[in-house]
Amino acid sequence: MKVKVSFFGLSDMLKFKNLKKNRLEAIDNTKIEPLKNYKVNELASYYHPVKQYLIIKDIISENSDVKSFILVPDVDKGTKKLAYFKAGSYLSIYVNTNDSVASRAYAISSSPNDSLNGFYRITIKRKQGGYLSNYLLDKAKVGEKLYSTDPSGFLTFSSIRDAKNVIALAGGTGITPFLSMAKAIKEVSEDFNLTILYGVNKISDIILKDELDEIAKSTNKVKVIYVIRDEEIEGCERGLLYAETIKKYVPVNEKYSIFISGPNPMFDFLNEELKKLNLESKYIRMEKSPMSLPLERKEYKLKVHLENEIYNLVSYGDETVLNALEKANIPIRTKCHLGGCGYCRSRIISGNISTTKLNKQNPVDKELNFFHPCCSYPTSDLEIEVYKY
C-alpha cells in the first residue's frame, strides 16, 4: 500500500523529530523562578506541616509517674509557629536517643488557643517497659530538641456527626484530650456540653485535678465527676464506670455522644457496659492505646528497602517492625501507632507478619501486600519497602 505524504505532513514529521531538541533548548533558555506560593498552599503547610521541630521549654511533675512537657517551636530549624488543632488531638513525637529514634503518640493536654500563643503541652505517664515514656520522664531535659507530626486524631468533636452533649469516659492519662476539650469550651473555641467521668483506683491517682476543677467552676458547660474504685470519697462516685453510673449523668430526653480515652482494659470493660445504654454506634467514639501480641522473642532477618538504600537488620517476634526500624535509626512516617491512620503504610516484598486486632486495612492493600509496621510483628524473615520521614 502506497501512502502519499503531503508537504504539511512532512513538515509535521520534521517538527516531531526536533521536538525533544527544541524542548530542551526552551528549558535551558528559561529563567529560573520559584513556583508561586498560593494562599491555599500556605494554609495547608500551616495546618498540616510535614514536620514540626520542637524544643522542651519546661517540664512539670504532676506526680511520681506523670510529667507534663511544654513544647515550643524550634525557630532555628525552620518551625516558626505551631499548627493549630482540634481539641482532643494527639502528636506523634520523635526523639533521637543513643543512635536510634523512638516515636509515640501523645494527646495534647493544652488548649487549641495555646498553640496560637506558641506552645503545646503533652502529659505522659510512665509505662512499664515503655522505652520512650521512661526516657522522657527520667532523662529528658529542658532545652532538648525533638520533632513531631502535625496534630491528628479521631477523638475530636464535630457538630455534624456528634450530639451536642458529650459524656467523656476517661481513665489514667486518658483524661488529657478531655482537659484540652474543657479548656477549648471555656475559651469558646468549642461549643458543646461536656460531662467527664474520670475513673481511677484511688483519689491520689487523679492527675490535673486542679485544672479540671477550676474549669468546671468557671463554666456550666463542663462537669467533672470522679469515679473512685477503691475508696469512698465524699462528692465522688464509688466503683467502676458501670452503665448505671453513666446513666446518672446523661441528659434527659436529649441525644448524647460518648467519647472514651484510657487503657485498653477499660475499653474491654466498657464494650459490655455500653451495650446496656442502647446507644447508636455512631454516637460512640474511642481513642484506644497501642496493644502488643503475646509472641515469643524469636530472631528474624529484616531486609529494608528505603529509597535507593538497602539495610539488613535484625528483628524479633515480640517487637513490632516499627520498633526494629527505629532501633536502627530509620525513622518512617507514623502517627497513631494503632494501625488505624495508615500513615506508616509500607509494603511486604516477602515474609509473614501477625497484626493486632486494632489494625485497619482495606482489602486492596492486603491483596497488594501493604501493611502497617506500627502494629505488625514478624513471624518469619522479612523483606520490606518503607518510606522515609
LINWOUR-V748328 format. One record per pair of residues at least 6 apart in sequence whose ideal C-beta (glycine too) atoms are under 8 Angstrom apart, sorted by the first residue. I is the first residue (numbers start at 0). J is the second residue. D is the distance in Angstrom with one decimal. If there is no record, write none. Layout:
BEGIN
i=[I & I]
j=[J & J]
d=[D & D]
END
This chain:
BEGIN
i=[4 & 45 & 45 & 45 & 46 & 46 & 46 & 47 & 47 & 48 & 48 & 48 & 49 & 50 & 50 & 50 & 50 & 50 & 51 & 51 & 51 & 51 & 51 & 51 & 51 & 51 & 51 & 52 & 52 & 52 & 52 & 52 & 52 & 52 & 53 & 53 & 53 & 53 & 53 & 53 & 53 & 53 & 53 & 53 & 54 & 54 & 54 & 54 & 54 & 54 & 54 & 54 & 55 & 55 & 55 & 55 & 55 & 55 & 55 & 55 & 55 & 55 & 56 & 56 & 56 & 56 & 56 & 57 & 57 & 57 & 58 & 58 & 58 & 58 & 58 & 58 & 58 & 59 & 59 & 59 & 59 & 60 & 61 & 61 & 61 & 61 & 62 & 62 & 64 & 64 & 64 & 65 & 65 & 65 & 65 & 65 & 65 & 66 & 66 & 66 & 66 & 67 & 67 & 67 & 67 & 67 & 68 & 68 & 68 & 68 & 68 & 68 & 69 & 69 & 69 & 70 & 70 & 70 & 70 & 70 & 70 & 71 & 71 & 71 & 72 & 72 & 72 & 72 & 72 & 73 & 76 & 76 & 80 & 81 & 81 & 81 & 81 & 82 & 82 & 82 & 83 & 83 & 83 & 83 & 84 & 84 & 84 & 84 & 85 & 85 & 85 & 85 & 85 & 86 & 86 & 86 & 86 & 86 & 86 & 86 & 86 & 86 & 86 & 86 & 87 & 87 & 87 & 87 & 87 & 87 & 87 & 87 & 87 & 87 & 87 & 88 & 88 & 88 & 88 & 88 & 88 & 88 & 88 & 88 & 89 & 89 & 89 & 89 & 89 & 89 & 89 & 89 & 89 & 89 & 89 & 90 & 90 & 90 & 90 & 90 & 90 & 90 & 90 & 90 & 91 & 91 & 91 & 91 & 91 & 91 & 91 & 91 & 91 & 91 & 92 & 92 & 92 & 92 & 92 & 92 & 92 & 92 & 92 & 93 & 93 & 93 & 93 & 93 & 93 & 93 & 93 & 94 & 94 & 94 & 94 & 94 & 94 & 94 & 94 & 95 & 95 & 96 & 98 & 99 & 99 & 99 & 99 & 100 & 100 & 100 & 100 & 101 & 101 & 101 & 101 & 102 & 102 & 102 & 102 & 102 & 102 & 103 & 103 & 103 & 103 & 104 & 104 & 104 & 104 & 105 & 105 & 105 & 105 & 106 & 106 & 106 & 106 & 106 & 106 & 106 & 106 & 106 & 106 & 107 & 107 & 107 & 107 & 107 & 107 & 107 & 108 & 108 & 108 & 108 & 108 & 108 & 108 & 108 & 109 & 109 & 109 & 109 & 109 & 110 & 110 & 110 & 110 & 110 & 110 & 111 & 111 & 111 & 111 & 111 & 112 & 112 & 112 & 112 & 113 & 113 & 113 & 121 & 122 & 122 & 122 & 122 & 123 & 123 & 123 & 123 & 124 & 124 & 124 & 124 & 125 & 125 & 125 & 126 & 126 & 148 & 148 & 148 & 151 & 151 & 151 & 152 & 152 & 153 & 153 & 153 & 153 & 154 & 154 & 154 & 154 & 154 & 154 & 156 & 156 & 156 & 156 & 158 & 158 & 160 & 161 & 161 & 161 & 161 & 162 & 162 & 162 & 162 & 162 & 163 & 163 & 163 & 163 & 164 & 164 & 164 & 164 & 164 & 164 & 164 & 164 & 164 & 165 & 165 & 165 & 165 & 165 & 165 & 165 & 165 & 165 & 166 & 166 & 166 & 166 & 166 & 166 & 166 & 166 & 166 & 167 & 167 & 167 & 167 & 167 & 167 & 167 & 167 & 167 & 167 & 168 & 168 & 168 & 168 & 168 & 168 & 168 & 168 & 168 & 168 & 168 & 169 & 169 & 169 & 169 & 169 & 169 & 169 & 169 & 170 & 170 & 170 & 170 & 170 & 170 & 170 & 170 & 171 & 171 & 171 & 171 & 172 & 173 & 173 & 173 & 173 & 173 & 173 & 174 & 174 & 174 & 174 & 174 & 174 & 175 & 175 & 176 & 176 & 177 & 177 & 177 & 177 & 177 & 178 & 178 & 178 & 180 & 180 & 181 & 181 & 181 & 181 & 181 & 181 & 181 & 182 & 182 & 183 & 184 & 184 & 184 & 184 & 184 & 184 & 184 & 185 & 185 & 185 & 185 & 191 & 192 & 192 & 192 & 193 & 193 & 193 & 194 & 194 & 194 & 194 & 195 & 195 & 195 & 195 & 195 & 196 & 196 & 196 & 196 & 196 & 196 & 196 & 197 & 197 & 197 & 197 & 197 & 197 & 198 & 198 & 198 & 198 & 198 & 198 & 199 & 199 & 199 & 199 & 199 & 200 & 200 & 200 & 201 & 201 & 201 & 201 & 202 & 202 & 202 & 202 & 202 & 205 & 211 & 212 & 214 & 214 & 215 & 215 & 215 & 222 & 224 & 224 & 224 & 225 & 225 & 225 & 225 & 226 & 226 & 226 & 226 & 226 & 226 & 226 & 227 & 227 & 227 & 228 & 228 & 228 & 230 & 231 & 236 & 236 & 238 & 239 & 240 & 240 & 240 & 240 & 241 & 242 & 242 & 242 & 242 & 245 & 245 & 245 & 246 & 249 & 249 & 254 & 255 & 255 & 256 & 256 & 256 & 257 & 257 & 257 & 257 & 257 & 257 & 258 & 258 & 258 & 259 & 259 & 259 & 259 & 259 & 259 & 259 & 260 & 260 & 261 & 262 & 263 & 263 & 263 & 266 & 266 & 273 & 287 & 287 & 289 & 289 & 289 & 289 & 289 & 289 & 290 & 290 & 290 & 290 & 291 & 291 & 292 & 292 & 292 & 292 & 294 & 294 & 294 & 294 & 294 & 295 & 295 & 296 & 296 & 296 & 297 & 297 & 297 & 298 & 298 & 298 & 298 & 299 & 299 & 299 & 299 & 299 & 299 & 299 & 299 & 299 & 300 & 300 & 300 & 300 & 300 & 300 & 301 & 301 & 301 & 301 & 301 & 301 & 301 & 301 & 301 & 301 & 301 & 302 & 302 & 302 & 302 & 302 & 302 & 302 & 302 & 302 & 303 & 303 & 303 & 303 & 303 & 303 & 303 & 303 & 303 & 303 & 303 & 304 & 304 & 304 & 304 & 304 & 305 & 305 & 305 & 305 & 305 & 306 & 310 & 310 & 312 & 312 & 312 & 313 & 314 & 314 & 314 & 314 & 314 & 315 & 315 & 316 & 316 & 316 & 317 & 318 & 319 & 319 & 319 & 319 & 319 & 320 & 320 & 320 & 320 & 320 & 320 & 320 & 320 & 320 & 321 & 321 & 321 & 321 & 321 & 321 & 321 & 323 & 324 & 324 & 324 & 324 & 329 & 329 & 330 & 330 & 331 & 331 & 331 & 331 & 331 & 331 & 331 & 332 & 332 & 332 & 332 & 333 & 333 & 333 & 333 & 333 & 334 & 334 & 334 & 335 & 335 & 336 & 336 & 337 & 337 & 337 & 337 & 337 & 338 & 338 & 338 & 338 & 338 & 338 & 338 & 338 & 338 & 338 & 339 & 339 & 339 & 341 & 341 & 343 & 343 & 343 & 344 & 344 & 344 & 344 & 344 & 345 & 345 & 345 & 345 & 345 & 345 & 345 & 345 & 346 & 346 & 346 & 346 & 346 & 346 & 347 & 347 & 347 & 347 & 347 & 347 & 348 & 348 & 348 & 348 & 349 & 349 & 349 & 350 & 350 & 350 & 350 & 350 & 350 & 351 & 351 & 351 & 351 & 352 & 352 & 352 & 352 & 352 & 352 & 353 & 353 & 353 & 354 & 354 & 354 & 354 & 354 & 355 & 357 & 358 & 358 & 358 & 360 & 360 & 360 & 364 & 370 & 372 & 372]
j=[12 & 80 & 82 & 83 & 82 & 83 & 149 & 82 & 149 & 78 & 82 & 149 & 149 & 78 & 146 & 147 & 148 & 388 & 72 & 78 & 81 & 82 & 90 & 146 & 147 & 148 & 149 & 72 & 73 & 76 & 77 & 78 & 144 & 146 & 70 & 71 & 72 & 73 & 78 & 119 & 144 & 145 & 146 & 147 & 70 & 71 & 72 & 73 & 142 & 143 & 144 & 145 & 68 & 69 & 70 & 139 & 140 & 141 & 142 & 143 & 144 & 145 & 69 & 70 & 71 & 118 & 141 & 68 & 69 & 141 & 66 & 67 & 68 & 69 & 139 & 140 & 141 & 66 & 67 & 68 & 69 & 66 & 67 & 122 & 206 & 207 & 203 & 206 & 124 & 125 & 136 & 122 & 123 & 124 & 125 & 172 & 206 & 122 & 123 & 135 & 136 & 108 & 120 & 121 & 122 & 123 & 120 & 121 & 122 & 123 & 135 & 139 & 118 & 119 & 120 & 118 & 119 & 120 & 121 & 145 & 147 & 81 & 117 & 118 & 78 & 79 & 80 & 81 & 117 & 144 & 144 & 146 & 117 & 114 & 117 & 118 & 119 & 114 & 149 & 150 & 111 & 114 & 115 & 150 & 107 & 111 & 114 & 150 & 111 & 150 & 152 & 155 & 156 & 110 & 111 & 155 & 156 & 176 & 179 & 180 & 182 & 183 & 188 & 189 & 106 & 152 & 154 & 155 & 156 & 176 & 177 & 179 & 180 & 258 & 286 & 106 & 107 & 150 & 151 & 152 & 154 & 155 & 176 & 179 & 104 & 105 & 106 & 107 & 150 & 151 & 152 & 176 & 286 & 334 & 335 & 104 & 105 & 107 & 119 & 121 & 147 & 148 & 150 & 151 & 102 & 103 & 104 & 147 & 148 & 151 & 333 & 334 & 335 & 336 & 102 & 103 & 104 & 105 & 121 & 131 & 145 & 146 & 147 & 100 & 101 & 102 & 145 & 146 & 147 & 330 & 388 & 100 & 101 & 102 & 131 & 134 & 135 & 139 & 145 & 145 & 328 & 134 & 328 & 325 & 326 & 327 & 328 & 325 & 328 & 329 & 330 & 130 & 131 & 134 & 325 & 131 & 321 & 325 & 330 & 333 & 336 & 129 & 131 & 132 & 336 & 289 & 334 & 335 & 336 & 121 & 122 & 123 & 175 & 121 & 122 & 152 & 172 & 173 & 175 & 176 & 179 & 260 & 286 & 119 & 120 & 121 & 150 & 175 & 176 & 179 & 120 & 121 & 122 & 175 & 176 & 178 & 179 & 207 & 118 & 119 & 120 & 179 & 182 & 179 & 182 & 183 & 185 & 186 & 188 & 179 & 183 & 186 & 188 & 189 & 182 & 183 & 186 & 188 & 119 & 120 & 182 & 175 & 172 & 175 & 206 & 207 & 132 & 135 & 136 & 172 & 132 & 171 & 172 & 206 & 132 & 133 & 136 & 132 & 133 & 332 & 334 & 342 & 334 & 335 & 340 & 176 & 286 & 284 & 285 & 286 & 339 & 176 & 258 & 260 & 284 & 285 & 286 & 165 & 180 & 189 & 191 & 190 & 191 & 281 & 191 & 256 & 282 & 284 & 253 & 254 & 255 & 256 & 282 & 191 & 192 & 253 & 254 & 191 & 192 & 194 & 249 & 250 & 253 & 254 & 255 & 256 & 180 & 191 & 192 & 193 & 194 & 255 & 256 & 257 & 258 & 194 & 196 & 245 & 248 & 249 & 255 & 256 & 257 & 258 & 177 & 180 & 193 & 194 & 195 & 196 & 257 & 258 & 259 & 260 & 196 & 198 & 240 & 245 & 257 & 258 & 259 & 260 & 261 & 265 & 269 & 177 & 195 & 196 & 197 & 198 & 259 & 260 & 261 & 197 & 198 & 199 & 240 & 260 & 261 & 262 & 265 & 199 & 204 & 261 & 262 & 206 & 259 & 260 & 261 & 262 & 265 & 286 & 195 & 197 & 206 & 207 & 211 & 260 & 207 & 260 & 260 & 286 & 193 & 195 & 197 & 258 & 260 & 207 & 210 & 211 & 189 & 193 & 193 & 195 & 211 & 214 & 215 & 221 & 223 & 210 & 214 & 189 & 190 & 191 & 193 & 214 & 218 & 220 & 221 & 214 & 217 & 218 & 221 & 220 & 220 & 221 & 250 & 220 & 221 & 222 & 221 & 222 & 224 & 248 & 211 & 221 & 222 & 223 & 224 & 224 & 226 & 236 & 240 & 244 & 245 & 248 & 205 & 211 & 223 & 224 & 225 & 226 & 226 & 228 & 239 & 240 & 261 & 265 & 205 & 225 & 226 & 227 & 228 & 227 & 228 & 229 & 227 & 228 & 229 & 230 & 225 & 227 & 230 & 232 & 235 & 225 & 223 & 223 & 221 & 223 & 221 & 222 & 223 & 248 & 235 & 236 & 248 & 232 & 234 & 235 & 236 & 235 & 236 & 237 & 238 & 239 & 240 & 244 & 235 & 236 & 237 & 237 & 238 & 239 & 237 & 237 & 244 & 247 & 244 & 268 & 265 & 268 & 269 & 272 & 272 & 272 & 273 & 275 & 276 & 257 & 272 & 276 & 276 & 255 & 276 & 282 & 278 & 282 & 282 & 283 & 284 & 273 & 276 & 278 & 282 & 283 & 284 & 284 & 285 & 286 & 265 & 266 & 269 & 283 & 284 & 285 & 286 & 285 & 286 & 288 & 288 & 287 & 288 & 290 & 285 & 287 & 283 & 337 & 357 & 336 & 337 & 355 & 357 & 373 & 374 & 355 & 356 & 357 & 374 & 317 & 355 & 317 & 353 & 355 & 376 & 316 & 317 & 353 & 376 & 378 & 316 & 317 & 315 & 316 & 317 & 315 & 316 & 317 & 313 & 314 & 315 & 316 & 313 & 314 & 315 & 316 & 350 & 377 & 379 & 380 & 381 & 311 & 312 & 313 & 314 & 380 & 381 & 311 & 312 & 313 & 314 & 320 & 323 & 377 & 380 & 381 & 382 & 383 & 309 & 310 & 311 & 312 & 348 & 380 & 381 & 382 & 383 & 309 & 310 & 311 & 312 & 324 & 327 & 329 & 382 & 383 & 384 & 385 & 348 & 382 & 383 & 384 & 385 & 329 & 384 & 385 & 386 & 387 & 387 & 327 & 329 & 323 & 324 & 327 & 323 & 320 & 322 & 323 & 377 & 381 & 323 & 377 & 376 & 377 & 378 & 376 & 376 & 372 & 373 & 374 & 375 & 376 & 345 & 352 & 370 & 372 & 375 & 376 & 377 & 381 & 383 & 331 & 333 & 336 & 343 & 372 & 373 & 375 & 377 & 330 & 331 & 372 & 385 & 385 & 387 & 387 & 388 & 343 & 345 & 372 & 385 & 386 & 387 & 388 & 342 & 343 & 386 & 388 & 342 & 343 & 372 & 373 & 388 & 340 & 342 & 343 & 342 & 373 & 373 & 374 & 355 & 357 & 358 & 373 & 374 & 354 & 355 & 357 & 358 & 359 & 360 & 371 & 373 & 374 & 375 & 357 & 358 & 359 & 359 & 371 & 371 & 372 & 373 & 364 & 369 & 370 & 371 & 386 & 369 & 370 & 371 & 372 & 383 & 384 & 385 & 386 & 367 & 368 & 369 & 370 & 383 & 384 & 368 & 369 & 370 & 381 & 382 & 383 & 368 & 382 & 383 & 384 & 380 & 381 & 382 & 377 & 379 & 380 & 381 & 382 & 383 & 377 & 378 & 379 & 381 & 370 & 375 & 376 & 377 & 378 & 381 & 375 & 376 & 378 & 370 & 371 & 374 & 375 & 376 & 374 & 374 & 371 & 374 & 375 & 369 & 370 & 371 & 370 & 383 & 383 & 385]
d=[7.6 & 7.4 & 6.3 & 7.5 & 5.7 & 6.4 & 7.0 & 7.0 & 4.8 & 7.4 & 5.7 & 5.4 & 7.9 & 7.8 & 5.2 & 7.3 & 7.3 & 7.7 & 7.1 & 5.2 & 6.5 & 6.4 & 7.8 & 6.3 & 4.9 & 7.3 & 6.8 & 7.0 & 3.9 & 3.6 & 6.3 & 4.3 & 7.0 & 5.0 & 4.4 & 6.8 & 6.5 & 5.8 & 7.0 & 7.6 & 7.1 & 5.5 & 6.2 & 6.0 & 7.0 & 5.5 & 7.5 & 4.9 & 6.5 & 7.3 & 5.6 & 7.9 & 5.6 & 7.1 & 6.3 & 6.2 & 7.1 & 5.6 & 6.6 & 4.8 & 7.9 & 7.2 & 4.6 & 6.9 & 4.6 & 6.7 & 6.7 & 7.6 & 4.0 & 6.3 & 5.7 & 7.4 & 5.8 & 7.6 & 6.9 & 7.9 & 6.1 & 6.4 & 4.3 & 7.8 & 7.3 & 5.5 & 5.9 & 6.6 & 4.8 & 6.7 & 7.6 & 6.3 & 5.8 & 4.2 & 7.4 & 6.5 & 7.0 & 4.8 & 7.3 & 6.7 & 5.2 & 7.4 & 6.0 & 7.2 & 5.4 & 6.6 & 5.4 & 7.0 & 4.5 & 7.7 & 6.9 & 5.4 & 7.8 & 6.9 & 6.9 & 7.3 & 5.4 & 7.6 & 5.5 & 6.3 & 4.6 & 7.3 & 6.8 & 7.8 & 7.7 & 7.9 & 5.8 & 5.1 & 4.2 & 6.3 & 6.1 & 5.7 & 6.7 & 5.9 & 7.5 & 7.9 & 7.1 & 4.5 & 6.6 & 7.3 & 6.2 & 6.9 & 4.9 & 5.8 & 6.0 & 5.4 & 6.7 & 7.9 & 6.4 & 5.6 & 6.2 & 3.4 & 6.9 & 7.4 & 7.4 & 4.0 & 7.4 & 6.8 & 5.7 & 6.7 & 7.2 & 7.3 & 4.4 & 4.3 & 7.2 & 3.9 & 7.4 & 5.6 & 7.5 & 5.8 & 4.3 & 4.2 & 6.9 & 4.3 & 7.6 & 6.1 & 5.6 & 7.6 & 7.6 & 7.4 & 5.6 & 3.9 & 6.1 & 4.2 & 8.0 & 6.2 & 7.5 & 7.7 & 4.8 & 6.0 & 4.6 & 6.4 & 7.0 & 6.4 & 4.9 & 7.4 & 7.7 & 8.0 & 7.8 & 7.2 & 6.0 & 6.2 & 6.7 & 6.5 & 4.4 & 6.3 & 6.0 & 7.9 & 5.6 & 7.2 & 4.9 & 6.1 & 4.3 & 7.5 & 6.0 & 4.6 & 7.6 & 7.4 & 6.4 & 6.0 & 7.7 & 5.8 & 7.0 & 7.6 & 6.1 & 7.9 & 5.1 & 5.9 & 7.4 & 4.6 & 6.1 & 5.1 & 6.5 & 6.1 & 7.9 & 7.1 & 5.4 & 7.6 & 6.3 & 6.8 & 7.2 & 7.7 & 4.8 & 7.6 & 7.8 & 5.8 & 5.7 & 6.0 & 5.1 & 7.2 & 5.1 & 5.0 & 5.5 & 7.7 & 4.7 & 5.7 & 4.4 & 7.1 & 5.5 & 7.5 & 7.9 & 6.6 & 7.1 & 5.6 & 7.7 & 8.0 & 4.7 & 7.2 & 6.5 & 7.9 & 6.4 & 5.7 & 5.1 & 4.3 & 7.6 & 5.9 & 7.9 & 7.0 & 7.6 & 7.5 & 7.5 & 8.0 & 4.3 & 4.4 & 7.2 & 7.2 & 7.4 & 5.5 & 6.9 & 6.1 & 6.5 & 7.3 & 7.4 & 5.6 & 5.0 & 6.3 & 4.4 & 4.0 & 7.7 & 5.2 & 5.8 & 7.0 & 6.7 & 5.7 & 3.8 & 6.4 & 7.2 & 6.0 & 3.6 & 5.3 & 8.0 & 5.7 & 7.2 & 7.5 & 5.5 & 7.8 & 5.2 & 8.0 & 7.8 & 7.6 & 5.1 & 5.9 & 7.0 & 6.9 & 7.8 & 7.6 & 5.9 & 4.9 & 7.0 & 6.9 & 5.5 & 5.7 & 6.7 & 7.1 & 6.8 & 6.1 & 4.4 & 7.9 & 5.4 & 6.2 & 5.3 & 4.5 & 7.4 & 8.0 & 5.5 & 7.6 & 5.2 & 7.2 & 6.5 & 7.4 & 6.6 & 6.5 & 7.6 & 6.0 & 7.3 & 5.4 & 5.8 & 6.0 & 5.8 & 7.4 & 3.9 & 6.6 & 6.8 & 6.0 & 5.6 & 7.7 & 7.5 & 7.1 & 7.4 & 4.4 & 7.1 & 7.4 & 7.6 & 4.0 & 4.9 & 4.4 & 6.0 & 5.4 & 6.2 & 7.7 & 7.4 & 7.1 & 4.7 & 7.3 & 7.6 & 4.8 & 5.8 & 7.0 & 4.1 & 7.2 & 7.8 & 5.7 & 6.8 & 5.2 & 7.2 & 6.9 & 5.0 & 7.6 & 5.7 & 5.2 & 6.8 & 6.5 & 6.4 & 6.1 & 5.6 & 7.2 & 5.0 & 7.4 & 4.5 & 7.3 & 6.1 & 6.8 & 4.5 & 6.9 & 7.8 & 4.9 & 7.8 & 7.5 & 5.4 & 7.2 & 5.5 & 7.3 & 6.5 & 7.2 & 4.7 & 7.7 & 7.3 & 7.8 & 6.5 & 5.5 & 6.2 & 7.1 & 4.8 & 6.8 & 7.9 & 5.6 & 5.8 & 7.7 & 4.9 & 7.3 & 7.8 & 7.7 & 3.0 & 5.7 & 4.4 & 7.6 & 7.7 & 5.6 & 5.6 & 6.9 & 7.7 & 3.6 & 3.4 & 7.1 & 7.5 & 7.5 & 7.4 & 5.6 & 6.6 & 6.2 & 7.5 & 7.5 & 7.5 & 7.7 & 5.4 & 6.5 & 7.1 & 5.2 & 8.0 & 7.3 & 6.8 & 5.5 & 6.3 & 6.4 & 6.3 & 5.8 & 6.0 & 7.1 & 6.7 & 4.6 & 7.7 & 4.7 & 7.8 & 7.9 & 6.6 & 3.9 & 7.3 & 7.0 & 5.9 & 7.8 & 6.4 & 5.1 & 5.6 & 5.2 & 5.9 & 5.3 & 7.0 & 7.4 & 5.2 & 7.9 & 7.7 & 6.5 & 5.0 & 7.4 & 7.9 & 4.6 & 7.2 & 5.1 & 7.2 & 7.4 & 6.9 & 4.8 & 6.9 & 5.1 & 5.6 & 7.6 & 6.0 & 7.1 & 6.6 & 6.6 & 6.7 & 7.6 & 6.6 & 7.1 & 5.3 & 6.6 & 4.4 & 7.1 & 6.4 & 4.9 & 7.4 & 7.1 & 5.5 & 7.0 & 7.4 & 6.2 & 7.1 & 7.5 & 4.9 & 5.2 & 6.7 & 7.8 & 5.5 & 5.6 & 7.3 & 5.9 & 5.9 & 5.4 & 7.3 & 6.2 & 4.8 & 6.7 & 5.3 & 7.8 & 5.2 & 6.0 & 4.7 & 7.3 & 7.3 & 6.0 & 6.3 & 7.2 & 7.8 & 4.3 & 7.1 & 6.9 & 4.4 & 7.6 & 6.7 & 7.0 & 5.8 & 6.4 & 5.0 & 7.1 & 6.0 & 7.8 & 6.3 & 6.0 & 7.7 & 5.6 & 5.5 & 7.9 & 6.7 & 6.8 & 7.4 & 7.3 & 6.4 & 6.8 & 6.0 & 4.4 & 7.0 & 3.9 & 5.8 & 7.8 & 7.3 & 6.7 & 7.1 & 5.3 & 7.8 & 7.2 & 7.9 & 6.9 & 4.5 & 7.3 & 6.7 & 6.8 & 7.7 & 6.5 & 6.4 & 5.0 & 7.3 & 5.0 & 7.7 & 7.8 & 7.5 & 6.6 & 6.1 & 7.4 & 7.2 & 4.6 & 7.1 & 7.5 & 4.5 & 7.5 & 5.9 & 6.4 & 5.3 & 5.5 & 6.5 & 6.0 & 6.5 & 6.1 & 6.1 & 4.7 & 5.9 & 7.9 & 7.7 & 7.6 & 7.2 & 5.1 & 7.7 & 6.2 & 7.9 & 7.6 & 7.4 & 7.7 & 5.9 & 6.0 & 5.3 & 4.6 & 5.0 & 6.8 & 5.5 & 7.7 & 5.6 & 6.5 & 5.2 & 6.1 & 4.6 & 6.8 & 4.1 & 8.0 & 6.0 & 7.7 & 6.0 & 7.9 & 7.4 & 5.0 & 7.1 & 6.7 & 8.0 & 4.6 & 6.4 & 5.1 & 6.4 & 7.0 & 7.7 & 6.9 & 7.7 & 4.3 & 7.3 & 7.6 & 4.3 & 6.6 & 4.2 & 7.2 & 5.5 & 6.9 & 7.5 & 5.1 & 7.9 & 7.3 & 6.8 & 7.4 & 5.7 & 7.6 & 7.9 & 7.9 & 7.0 & 4.2 & 7.3 & 6.9 & 4.3 & 7.8 & 6.2 & 6.9 & 7.9 & 6.7 & 8.0 & 5.9 & 7.9 & 6.1 & 7.2 & 7.6 & 7.0 & 4.4 & 7.2 & 6.5 & 7.9 & 5.6 & 7.8 & 5.8 & 6.0 & 6.4 & 6.6 & 5.8 & 7.6 & 5.1 & 7.2 & 6.4 & 8.0 & 3.8 & 5.0 & 6.8 & 7.3 & 7.7 & 6.1 & 6.1 & 6.6 & 7.1 & 7.1 & 6.4 & 6.1 & 6.5 & 6.1 & 6.0 & 7.9 & 7.1 & 7.9 & 3.9 & 5.1 & 7.3 & 6.3 & 7.0 & 7.0 & 7.2 & 6.3 & 7.7 & 6.6 & 4.2 & 4.7 & 7.9 & 7.8 & 7.7 & 5.9 & 6.5 & 6.7 & 7.3 & 8.0 & 7.4 & 4.9 & 5.9 & 7.0 & 6.8 & 4.9 & 6.3 & 6.7 & 5.3 & 5.1 & 5.7 & 6.1 & 4.4 & 5.8 & 4.1 & 7.5 & 5.3 & 7.5 & 4.6 & 4.2 & 7.5 & 7.2 & 7.4 & 4.7 & 7.4 & 7.9 & 4.7 & 7.7 & 7.0 & 6.2 & 6.4 & 6.6 & 5.5 & 3.5 & 5.9 & 7.2 & 4.2 & 6.0 & 3.7 & 7.7 & 6.7 & 7.8 & 4.9 & 7.8 & 7.2 & 5.5 & 5.3 & 5.0 & 7.2 & 5.6 & 7.7 & 6.4 & 7.9 & 6.9 & 6.2 & 7.6 & 5.5 & 5.7 & 6.2 & 4.5 & 6.7 & 7.5 & 5.8 & 5.3 & 7.4 & 6.5 & 4.4 & 4.4 & 7.5 & 5.5 & 6.9 & 7.5 & 5.6 & 7.5 & 4.2 & 6.2 & 6.2 & 7.8 & 7.2 & 4.6 & 6.8 & 4.9 & 5.6 & 3.6 & 6.0 & 7.6 & 7.6 & 4.8 & 4.5 & 7.8 & 6.1 & 4.4 & 6.2 & 5.9 & 6.1 & 7.2 & 7.2 & 4.9 & 5.4 & 7.3 & 7.1 & 5.4 & 5.0 & 7.4 & 4.6 & 6.2 & 5.9 & 4.9 & 7.4 & 7.4 & 7.4 & 6.9 & 7.8 & 7.9 & 7.6 & 7.0]
END
